[in-house]
Amino acid sequence: MRSTVQTAFTSFAAGLSAVAFLFLTNLIFARSYLVFATYTKKYFLVASFLMIATTSLLVGLLLKFFGSEAAGSGIPQVKVAFWKELGWIRLRPVIIKFVGGILTIGGGQSLGREGPSVYIGAGVASNLSGALGTPRRERRGASIIGASAGLAAAFNTPLAAITFAIEEVIGDLNSRFLGRVVLASVIGAFVVYGILGRQPAFSLPSVDNVSWLHYAVVPAVALLAACTGRIFLSATLRLRGRLVRQRRLPLWLLPVFGGLITWGIGVTIFLTTGKIGVFGLGYQDLSSALNNLFDWRIAGLLVAAKLVATVASYSFGACGGIFAPSLFLGGMSGYFLGGLLGLWLPLSPADRIVLSAVGMSACLGTIVQAPLTSMLIVFEMTHQFSLVPGLLIGTIVSQAVARLFGPINFYDALLIQDGHELHKVRPPLDLQSWQNMPIGAIANPHPIVLIDLAPEKLKRAVDDHPYAYFPLVSEGHLKGIIGRKDILSALTAGVLPEIIPAVTCYPEQTVREIGNKFIESPSNIVVVMDRESENVTGIITLHDLLRAQAAIQS
């Protein structure tokens, strides 16, 4: 009973935080860009420039002085918290994400509010659960129910929130958290219903009278939207990787450049078409497309412009997610292709609406590789049951395209780029089998190894990787372990860092056999060595053992 009451309470708080984020983001955008667009074009140019430049600078300063981990979507950080930190999320990045996300999206950068809503909801639930007495190592349930309630409130989509938690974070339909996720999603939906109403995110005319012909076009639309999503994924990862590694510009200044790129593209589109969809979520223009209210040729321009602006906004490190831009890119791709093919085929207005919805689902599904979520989220945002057959066909095509380029989705690719690895360990459910598991199945098989104590090499290691300790190998032999704090202190003092003695094991040894080695290790790390070559093949931390054992209970 206590667990149910606590789940309901934390879900309500998480949903409330997501609704507050949604309301403030929409309020700032409505009081700025929607108002600017009613004045002269010259006024729009000046006002929008000041708006996006000022808010982007404020976001950069927030990230510099209060926590750079609040940049980006927030969903990768939730996955790290769930699997590596056992559900614990620090409060300060949550607050920075809340403020920075409002400034970023309300200020006009081409990003979405859904990823930050998931992170904020998870962070609020995790910290509130801690305040109610839950220890750090037992907050997985709190973090996932907060994420579910946040997404349900952000999109007004409780079913999609459930499937997202299962597909993207938990990865297991049999998880003991499933019941709490369902309850949290329902409560998150009730919160947004009570405050903002039960209306769908997009109001569509009836699409009951669709023709059979449009089903022949659906695969082509899904293919175009999926390829657009794949281009976004690849371009963002490539540009973001380069920007993180560069040293000429301070990282806190990068959001300003992303904002100015978005501004240049956005005002160009506004001056030529009168549309402001490049700025912010773009839902106003997407709603117009879903109601057949403007020329399909404009949609083609909006796809290209929104694609470049979103790549820039995300890669340059602003606070925002990719759900809304993905839906925009896919919806406009479908609207454009539907209009183009309509020159030769007798497609009705209802057919073109369905094609736009299919594009939304296909683009999002390709990027996040969560097929049920991408289909349900569009269905729940429109409340149109007649879209479902087309969405199903589009989902099949989008997942085929996604799998063609590999099994890694956007969020996992970001984590790998940042030096993380999510070891979603699923140990045997009985204690004896767990204790007899070989340590190689749990260890990190790709440790970052230092081979040189040159200051520039040490600085690069701590800048590029978040780890607390690094094995040191010299002349083919393990010399010891060096701590992150020791490296930073040594770099400041201009001396060599202290080398801690390393405790080693072999990959075929079992969990039971190496238990005492963590007591012997001053760094709580055991280095895994190949028995024959004596090469370092991995490392395992006490945290790895705790995380793996916690998965037994999950």
DOMITI-352685 format. One line per field, with one value per residue (C-alpha): residue in one letter; x negated, y negated, z negated; residue number from 1. Coordinates in nm, 3 decimals. Layout:
DOMITI-352685
type	c(A:...)
c1	c(X:...)
c2	c(Y:...)
c3	c(Z:...)
seq	c(NUM:...)
***
This chain:
DOMITI-352685
type	c(M:R:S:T:V:Q:T:A:F:T:S:F:A:A:G:L:S:A:V:A:F:L:F:L:T:N:L:I:F:A:R:S:Y:L:V:F:A:T:Y:T:K:K:Y:F:L:V:A:S:F:L:M:I:A:T:T:S:L:L:V:G:L:L:L:K:F:F:G:S:E:A:A:G:S:G:I:P:Q:V:K:V:A:F:W:K:E:L:G:W:I:R:L:R:P:V:I:I:K:F:V:G:G:I:L:T:I:G:G:G:Q:S:L:G:R:E:G:P:S:V:Y:I:G:A:G:V:A:S:N:L:S:G:A:L:G:T:P:R:R:E:R:R:G:A:S:I:I:G:A:S:A:G:L:A:A:A:F:N:T:P:L:A:A:I:T:F:A:I:E:E:V:I:G:D:L:N:S:R:F:L:G:R:V:V:L:A:S:V:I:G:A:F:V:V:Y:G:I:L:G:R:Q:P:A:F:S:L:P:S:V:D:N:V:S:W:L:H:Y:A:V:V:P:A:V:A:L:L:A:A:C:T:G:R:I:F:L:S:A:T:L:R:L:R:G:R:L:V:R:Q:R:R:L:P:L:W:L:L:P:V:F:G:G:L:I:T:W:G:I:G:V:T:I:F:L:T:T:G:K:I:G:V:F:G:L:G:Y:Q:D:L:S:S:A:L:N:N:L:F:D:W:R:I:A:G:L:L:V:A:A:K:L:V:A:T:V:A:S:Y:S:F:G:A:C:G:G:I:F:A:P:S:L:F:L:G:G:M:S:G:Y:F:L:G:G:L:L:G:L:W:L:P:L:S:P:A:D:R:I:V:L:S:A:V:G:M:S:A:C:L:G:T:I:V:Q:A:P:L:T:S:M:L:I:V:F:E:M:T:H:Q:F:S:L:V:P:G:L:L:I:G:T:I:V:S:Q:A:V:A:R:L:F:G:P:I:N:F:Y:D:A:L:L:I:Q:D:G:H:E:L:H:K:V:R:P:P:L:D:L:Q:S:W:Q:N:M:P:I:G:A:I:A:N:P:H:P:I:V:L:I:D:L:A:P:E:K:L:K:R:A:V:D:D:H:P:Y:A:Y:F:P:L:V:S:E:G:H:L:K:G:I:I:G:R:K:D:I:L:S:A:L:T:A:G:V:L:P:E:I:I:P:A:V:T:C:Y:P:E:Q:T:V:R:E:I:G:N:K:F:I:E:S:P:S:N:I:V:V:V:M:D:R:E:S:E:N:V:T:G:I:I:T:L:H:D:L:L:R:A:Q:A:A:I:Q:S)
c1	c(0.000:-0.280:-0.450:-0.131:-0.072:-0.435:-0.413:-0.099:-0.251:-0.581:-0.398:-0.175:-0.477:-0.659:-0.352:-0.306:-0.668:-0.623:-0.303:-0.477:-0.761:-0.513:-0.310:-0.610:-0.773:-0.454:-0.395:-0.737:-0.716:-0.363:-0.456:-0.762:-0.767:-0.392:-0.368:-0.675:-0.521:-0.225:-0.446:-0.661:-0.929:-1.200:-1.060:-1.054:-1.419:-1.543:-1.318:-1.380:-1.756:-1.762:-1.540:-1.736:-2.078:-1.992:-1.828:-2.105:-2.371:-2.185:-2.163:-2.537:-2.616:-2.381:-2.556:-2.901:-2.845:-2.585:-2.620:-2.706:-2.533:-2.199:-2.265:-2.087:-1.774:-1.795:-1.678:-2.034:-2.100:-1.786:-1.912:-2.248:-2.076:-1.849:-2.117:-2.438:-2.323:-2.036:-1.786:-1.966:-1.959:-2.115:-1.871:-2.080:-2.097:-1.719:-1.668:-1.913:-1.737:-1.403:-1.525:-1.759:-1.494:-1.239:-1.492:-1.611:-1.274:-1.077:-1.368:-1.334:-1.598:-1.476:-1.435:-1.156:-1.030:-0.961:-1.315:-1.363:-1.018:-1.126:-1.448:-1.275:-1.002:-1.257:-1.471:-1.180:-1.056:-1.405:-1.472:-1.124:-1.159:-1.487:-1.319:-1.063:-1.339:-1.431:-1.810:-2.007:-2.053:-1.676:-1.548:-1.518:-1.144:-1.112:-1.315:-1.122:-0.779:-0.883:-1.001:-0.672:-0.458:-0.666:-0.628:-0.256:-0.205:-0.431:-0.256:0.082:0.006:0.022:0.005:-0.306:-0.464:-0.420:-0.570:-0.856:-0.957:-0.954:-1.120:-1.377:-1.472:-1.371:-1.395:-1.194:-0.818:-0.833:-0.992:-0.851:-0.827:-0.559:-0.260:-0.405:-0.484:-0.121:0.006:-0.242:-0.144:0.225:0.159:-0.061:0.223:0.475:0.251:0.240:0.611:0.697:0.481:0.477:0.774:0.827:0.776:0.522:0.198:0.315:0.675:0.745:1.051:1.213:1.005:1.259:1.305:0.956:0.903:0.741:0.494:0.308:0.193:-0.019:-0.187:-0.241:-0.564:-0.720:-0.629:-0.762:-1.085:-1.136:-1.061:-1.284:-1.572:-1.522:-1.543:-1.856:-2.019:-1.939:-2.087:-2.410:-2.463:-2.398:-2.635:-2.909:-2.883:-2.838:-3.145:-3.358:-3.230:-3.293:-3.652:-3.736:-3.920:-3.909:-3.566:-3.455:-3.171:-2.943:-2.949:-2.841:-2.463:-2.485:-2.624:-2.354:-2.093:-2.233:-2.237:-1.875:-1.789:-1.951:-1.760:-1.436:-1.418:-1.500:-1.202:-0.982:-1.072:-1.003:-0.701:-0.566:-0.613:-0.789:-0.805:-1.185:-1.173:-1.082:-0.861:-0.709:-0.371:-0.178:-0.298:-0.269:0.094:0.156:0.008:0.224:0.525:0.414:0.387:0.083:-0.090:-0.279:-0.585:-0.642:-0.659:-0.964:-1.142:-1.045:-1.187:-1.528:-1.534:-1.415:-1.663:-1.965:-1.838:-1.774:-2.112:-2.274:-2.064:-2.130:-2.493:-2.589:-2.474:-2.143:-1.885:-1.615:-1.498:-1.439:-1.084:-0.911:-1.159:-1.139:-0.761:-0.786:-1.038:-0.837:-0.502:-0.628:-0.801:-0.471:-0.280:-0.535:-0.544:-0.167:-0.132:-0.394:-0.239:0.101:0.001:0.039:0.255:0.608:0.515:0.783:0.717:0.783:0.520:0.262:0.337:0.278:-0.048:-0.165:-0.087:-0.271:-0.574:-0.568:-0.571:-0.831:-1.082:-1.060:-1.070:-1.388:-1.570:-1.473:-1.406:-1.101:-0.833:-0.537:-0.608:-0.642:-0.313:-0.112:-0.240:-0.104:0.225:0.272:0.170:0.439:0.715:0.781:0.828:0.837:0.465:0.367:0.339:0.113:-0.092:-0.148:-0.275:-0.497:-0.637:-0.745:-0.926:-1.089:-1.224:-1.365:-1.551:-1.670:-1.800:-1.973:-2.210:-2.270:-2.109:-2.214:-1.951:-2.018:-2.028:-2.266:-2.489:-2.508:-2.607:-2.879:-3.004:-3.024:-3.227:-2.945:-2.845:-2.515:-2.566:-2.211:-2.318:-2.048:-2.201:-2.038:-1.750:-1.892:-2.177:-2.394:-2.401:-2.472:-2.770:-2.905:-2.880:-3.220:-3.342:-3.402:-3.024:-2.993:-3.320:-3.353:-3.532:-3.649:-3.834:-4.011:-4.376:-4.651:-4.978:-5.151:-5.178:-5.230:-5.012:-4.832:-4.742:-4.617:-4.409:-4.257:-4.161:-3.973:-3.814:-3.689:-3.578:-3.371:-3.546:-3.685:-3.985:-4.208:-4.445:-4.804:-4.990:-5.355:-5.574:-5.301:-5.270:-5.005:-5.165:-4.864:-4.553:-4.537:-4.238:-4.064:-4.107:-4.478:-4.515:-4.343:-4.550:-4.872:-4.791:-4.728:-5.050:-5.260:-5.367:-5.309:-4.990:-5.000:-4.981:-4.760:-4.847:-4.619:-4.431:-4.375:-4.164:-4.099:-3.778:-3.694:-3.695:-3.351:-3.173:-3.217:-3.595:-3.672:-3.456:-3.750:-3.955:-3.737:-3.834:-4.201:-4.167:-4.215:-4.025:-3.736:-3.834:-3.960:-4.145:-4.061:-4.369:-4.407:-4.568:-4.807:-4.909:-4.864:-4.698:-4.425:-4.091:-3.851:-3.779:-3.506:-3.399:-3.210:-2.934:-2.921:-2.856:-2.586:-2.418:-2.423:-2.287:-2.013:-1.903:-1.818:-1.555:-1.425)
c2	c(0.000:-0.241:-0.172:-0.251:-0.575:-0.681:-0.596:-0.806:-1.097:-1.103:-1.053:-1.351:-1.567:-1.453:-1.517:-1.859:-1.953:-1.845:-2.049:-2.354:-2.308:-2.276:-2.581:-2.812:-2.704:-2.769:-3.097:-3.241:-3.133:-3.270:-3.604:-3.637:-3.476:-3.453:-3.822:-3.919:-3.760:-3.998:-4.304:-4.406:-4.180:-4.420:-4.411:-4.030:-4.016:-4.241:-4.106:-3.739:-3.797:-3.960:-3.688:-3.386:-3.543:-3.646:-3.319:-3.111:-3.309:-3.262:-2.887:-2.871:-3.054:-2.828:-2.520:-2.665:-2.771:-2.524:-2.197:-2.108:-1.768:-1.948:-2.001:-1.798:-1.588:-1.431:-1.085:-0.943:-1.076:-0.905:-0.575:-0.625:-0.705:-0.402:-0.147:-0.287:-0.501:-0.272:-0.553:-0.832:-1.172:-1.485:-1.772:-2.059:-1.934:-1.885:-2.248:-2.364:-2.146:-2.302:-2.661:-2.598:-2.405:-2.685:-2.941:-2.720:-2.616:-2.925:-3.131:-2.977:-2.706:-2.414:-2.152:-1.976:-1.971:-1.597:-1.477:-1.743:-1.656:-1.293:-1.397:-1.653:-1.404:-1.134:-1.376:-1.512:-1.161:-1.037:-1.325:-1.321:-0.947:-1.016:-1.277:-1.012:-0.781:-0.570:-0.511:-0.594:-0.234:-0.172:-0.458:-0.280:-0.253:-0.621:-0.735:-0.527:-0.623:-0.988:-0.955:-0.789:-1.051:-1.330:-1.196:-1.126:-1.486:-1.641:-1.474:-1.396:-1.035:-0.782:-0.470:-0.596:-0.680:-0.319:-0.173:-0.426:-0.326:0.039:0.004:-0.265:-0.247:0.081:0.308:0.584:0.637:0.862:0.599:0.565:0.190:0.233:0.188:-0.129:-0.262:-0.214:-0.391:-0.675:-0.726:-0.741:-0.994:-1.203:-1.209:-1.306:-1.596:-1.741:-1.669:-1.858:-2.161:-2.198:-1.985:-1.658:-1.789:-1.616:-1.790:-1.826:-1.889:-1.715:-1.708:-1.368:-1.127:-0.847:-0.872:-0.775:-0.600:-0.260:-0.428:-0.605:-0.269:-0.225:-0.558:-0.496:-0.291:-0.568:-0.832:-0.617:-0.559:-0.932:-1.020:-0.739:-0.852:-1.208:-1.080:-0.885:-1.193:-1.389:-1.117:-1.083:-1.457:-1.538:-1.274:-1.376:-1.749:-1.706:-1.482:-1.743:-2.028:-1.839:-1.767:-2.118:-2.352:-2.689:-2.792:-2.752:-2.501:-2.750:-2.975:-2.701:-2.733:-3.093:-2.977:-2.714:-2.978:-3.216:-2.942:-2.864:-3.235:-3.277:-2.980:-3.070:-3.430:-3.324:-3.089:-3.353:-3.616:-3.380:-3.185:-3.364:-3.046:-3.036:-2.656:-2.655:-2.822:-2.623:-2.317:-2.408:-2.269:-2.566:-2.495:-2.119:-2.162:-2.367:-2.090:-1.829:-2.040:-2.100:-2.475:-2.563:-2.467:-2.137:-2.298:-2.504:-2.181:-2.076:-2.400:-2.355:-2.001:-2.115:-2.423:-2.244:-1.960:-2.191:-2.407:-2.106:-1.952:-2.284:-2.343:-1.997:-1.963:-2.301:-2.191:-2.362:-2.217:-2.038:-1.711:-1.567:-1.428:-1.745:-1.816:-1.450:-1.467:-1.793:-1.657:-1.341:-1.519:-1.775:-1.502:-1.316:-1.633:-1.724:-1.382:-1.352:-1.684:-1.591:-1.254:-1.422:-1.581:-1.236:-1.040:-1.127:-1.162:-1.324:-1.579:-1.300:-1.084:-1.360:-1.396:-1.023:-1.045:-1.331:-1.126:-0.825:-1.044:-1.165:-0.811:-0.683:-0.962:-0.935:-0.555:-0.554:-0.788:-0.631:-0.274:-0.241:-0.124:-0.093:-0.432:-0.608:-0.464:-0.519:-0.869:-0.989:-0.807:-0.959:-1.307:-1.303:-1.077:-0.942:-0.565:-0.558:-0.643:-0.311:-0.090:-0.344:-0.389:-0.014:0.003:-0.299:-0.142:0.168:-0.042:-0.274:0.012:0.181:-0.140:-0.180:0.179:0.139:-0.112:0.080:0.166:-0.153:-0.423:-0.795:-0.792:-0.496:-0.650:-0.969:-0.771:-0.587:-0.918:-1.054:-0.756:-0.571:-0.211:-0.082:0.271:0.387:0.696:0.959:1.204:1.538:1.510:1.754:1.658:1.963:1.905:1.537:1.614:1.860:1.610:1.536:1.186:1.128:1.115:0.811:0.622:0.322:0.475:0.141:-0.042:-0.370:-0.285:-0.544:-0.465:-0.797:-1.043:-1.342:-1.632:-1.672:-1.300:-1.312:-1.622:-1.466:-1.153:-1.343:-1.583:-1.311:-1.048:-1.068:-0.785:-0.822:-0.588:-0.487:-0.186:-0.279:-0.048:-0.112:0.104:0.365:0.405:0.283:0.026:-0.066:-0.287:-0.667:-0.858:-1.143:-1.376:-1.295:-1.374:-1.712:-1.799:-1.695:-1.901:-2.206:-2.157:-2.056:-1.722:-1.355:-1.201:-0.938:-0.578:-0.348:0.024:0.231:0.542:0.789:1.090:1.311:1.306:1.672:1.617:1.600:1.329:1.537:1.568:1.198:1.063:1.013:0.837:0.526:0.511:0.528:0.260:-0.099:-0.228:0.022:0.131:0.467:0.485:0.786:0.941:1.205:1.507:1.584:1.244:1.047:0.771:0.557:0.684:0.494:0.339:0.400:0.166:0.229:0.024:0.272:0.554:0.360:0.260:0.615:0.756:0.492:0.620:0.951:0.771:0.583)
c3	c(0.000:-0.091:0.242:0.434:0.245:0.295:0.666:0.701:0.510:0.702:1.034:0.958:0.878:1.193:1.408:1.250:1.326:1.691:1.725:1.574:1.822:2.110:2.000:1.953:2.279:2.474:2.292:2.375:2.739:2.776:2.619:2.843:3.187:3.240:3.151:3.353:3.663:3.649:3.698:3.994:4.133:4.019:3.666:3.674:3.784:3.505:3.228:3.311:3.326:2.984:2.842:2.962:2.902:2.544:2.442:2.603:2.416:2.089:2.154:2.224:1.900:1.702:1.838:1.768:1.410:1.285:1.476:1.835:1.797:1.836:2.209:2.472:2.451:2.107:2.212:2.239:1.889:1.760:1.906:1.735:1.406:1.430:1.519:1.374:1.082:0.975:1.030:0.844:1.022:0.874:0.822:0.957:1.320:1.307:1.212:1.479:1.738:1.640:1.670:1.965:2.157:2.118:2.240:2.527:2.669:2.574:2.704:3.050:3.090:3.299:3.026:2.840:2.482:2.452:2.371:2.102:1.964:1.924:1.747:1.525:1.431:1.353:1.152:0.952:0.871:0.779:0.541:0.393:0.333:0.156:-0.061:-0.157:-0.277:0.027:0.039:0.354:0.457:0.463:0.679:1.011:0.967:0.882:1.182:1.433:1.302:1.305:1.664:1.764:1.592:1.748:2.101:2.055:1.942:2.206:2.501:2.341:2.443:2.157:2.378:2.558:2.222:2.111:2.428:2.426:2.075:2.178:2.519:2.447:2.079:1.914:2.219:2.051:2.072:1.765:1.542:1.192:1.260:1.527:1.297:1.148:1.496:1.601:1.289:1.334:1.698:1.608:1.333:1.565:1.817:1.547:1.443:1.793:1.841:1.525:1.598:1.978:2.084:2.269:2.622:2.849:2.939:3.301:3.404:3.735:3.955:3.992:4.199:4.219:4.595:4.705:5.036:5.085:5.319:5.041:4.898:5.212:5.133:4.762:4.807:5.018:4.759:4.476:4.668:4.728:4.364:4.237:4.457:4.333:3.977:4.056:4.212:3.897:3.675:3.871:3.921:3.556:3.423:3.666:3.595:3.222:3.202:3.374:3.159:2.834:2.938:3.061:2.825:3.002:2.874:2.511:2.482:2.306:2.614:2.854:2.786:2.908:3.243:3.267:3.198:3.459:3.723:3.640:3.657:4.000:4.141:3.963:4.081:4.437:4.434:4.270:4.528:4.819:4.692:4.383:4.175:3.836:3.800:3.795:3.454:3.143:3.167:3.504:3.399:3.543:3.897:3.847:3.738:4.053:4.267:4.095:4.190:4.553:4.495:4.708:5.030:5.028:5.190:4.875:4.677:4.879:4.784:4.421:4.412:4.538:4.312:3.998:4.055:4.065:3.778:3.552:3.627:3.534:3.223:3.079:3.185:3.042:2.698:2.618:2.374:2.568:2.717:3.061:3.045:3.168:3.450:3.556:3.577:3.769:4.019:4.077:4.099:4.350:4.551:4.579:4.665:4.933:5.096:5.079:5.261:5.518:5.597:5.601:5.930:6.090:5.844:5.723:5.357:5.141:4.863:4.610:4.783:4.749:4.377:4.328:4.522:4.300:3.989:4.132:4.193:3.832:3.696:3.943:3.882:3.504:3.517:3.724:3.487:3.153:3.280:3.058:3.302:3.063:2.909:3.244:3.365:3.047:2.990:3.326:3.272:2.925:3.041:3.309:3.164:3.516:3.522:3.904:3.908:3.752:4.067:4.236:3.918:3.897:4.255:4.195:3.879:4.070:4.331:4.077:3.867:4.176:4.261:3.901:3.880:4.215:4.057:3.735:3.400:3.217:3.178:3.134:2.754:2.724:2.992:2.784:2.476:2.664:2.805:2.450:2.331:2.157:2.201:2.074:1.954:1.919:1.730:1.683:1.430:1.349:1.105:0.849:0.616:0.685:1.060:1.001:0.779:1.038:1.324:1.489:1.420:1.792:1.843:1.617:1.670:1.899:2.201:2.341:2.063:2.132:2.070:2.015:2.190:2.135:1.844:2.072:1.946:2.278:2.284:1.926:1.992:2.301:2.104:1.832:2.083:2.317:2.064:1.743:1.556:1.204:1.253:1.545:1.569:1.658:1.897:1.986:2.209:2.225:1.847:1.603:1.372:1.160:1.144:1.164:1.022:1.199:0.901:0.883:1.254:1.218:0.910:1.084:1.393:1.175:0.978:1.280:1.128:1.207:1.062:0.789:0.915:0.706:0.693:0.918:0.808:1.094:1.183:1.486:1.694:1.621:1.245:1.087:0.891:0.575:0.629:0.672:0.390:0.155:0.423:0.389:0.023:0.124:0.393:0.266:0.571:0.554:0.905:1.024:1.356:1.573:1.736:2.006:1.841:2.127:2.265:1.940:2.145:1.990:2.125:1.901:1.563:1.310:1.032:0.713:0.873:1.163:0.917:0.733:1.058:1.191:0.868:0.864:1.205:1.039:0.836:1.142)
seq	c(1:2:3:4:5:6:7:8:9:10:11:12:13:14:15:16:17:18:19:20:21:22:23:24:25:26:27:28:29:30:31:32:33:34:35:36:37:38:39:40:41:42:43:44:45:46:47:48:49:50:51:52:53:54:55:56:57:58:59:60:61:62:63:64:65:66:67:68:69:70:71:72:73:74:75:76:77:78:79:80:81:82:83:84:85:86:87:88:89:90:91:92:93:94:95:96:97:98:99:100:101:102:103:104:105:106:107:108:109:110:111:112:113:114:115:116:117:118:119:120:121:122:123:124:125:126:127:128:129:130:131:132:133:134:135:136:137:138:139:140:141:142:143:144:145:146:147:148:149:150:151:152:153:154:155:156:157:158:159:160:161:162:163:164:165:166:167:168:169:170:171:172:173:174:175:176:177:178:179:180:181:182:183:184:185:186:187:188:189:190:191:192:193:194:195:196:197:198:199:200:201:202:203:204:205:206:207:208:209:210:211:212:213:214:215:216:217:218:219:220:221:222:223:224:225:226:227:228:229:230:231:232:233:234:235:236:237:238:239:240:241:242:243:244:245:246:247:248:249:250:251:252:253:254:255:256:257:258:259:260:261:262:263:264:265:266:267:268:269:270:271:272:273:274:275:276:277:278:279:280:281:282:283:284:285:286:287:288:289:290:291:292:293:294:295:296:297:298:299:300:301:302:303:304:305:306:307:308:309:310:311:312:313:314:315:316:317:318:319:320:321:322:323:324:325:326:327:328:329:330:331:332:333:334:335:336:337:338:339:340:341:342:343:344:345:346:347:348:349:350:351:352:353:354:355:356:357:358:359:360:361:362:363:364:365:366:367:368:369:370:371:372:373:374:375:376:377:378:379:380:381:382:383:384:385:386:387:388:389:390:391:392:393:394:395:396:397:398:399:400:401:402:403:404:405:406:407:408:409:410:411:412:413:414:415:416:417:418:419:420:421:422:423:424:425:426:427:428:429:430:431:432:433:434:435:436:437:438:439:440:441:442:443:444:445:446:447:448:449:450:451:452:453:454:455:456:457:458:459:460:461:462:463:464:465:466:467:468:469:470:471:472:473:474:475:476:477:478:479:480:481:482:483:484:485:486:487:488:489:490:491:492:493:494:495:496:497:498:499:500:501:502:503:504:505:506:507:508:509:510:511:512:513:514:515:516:517:518:519:520:521:522:523:524:525:526:527:528:529:530:531:532:533:534:535:536:537:538:539:540:541:542:543:544:545:546:547:548:549:550:551:552:553:554)
***
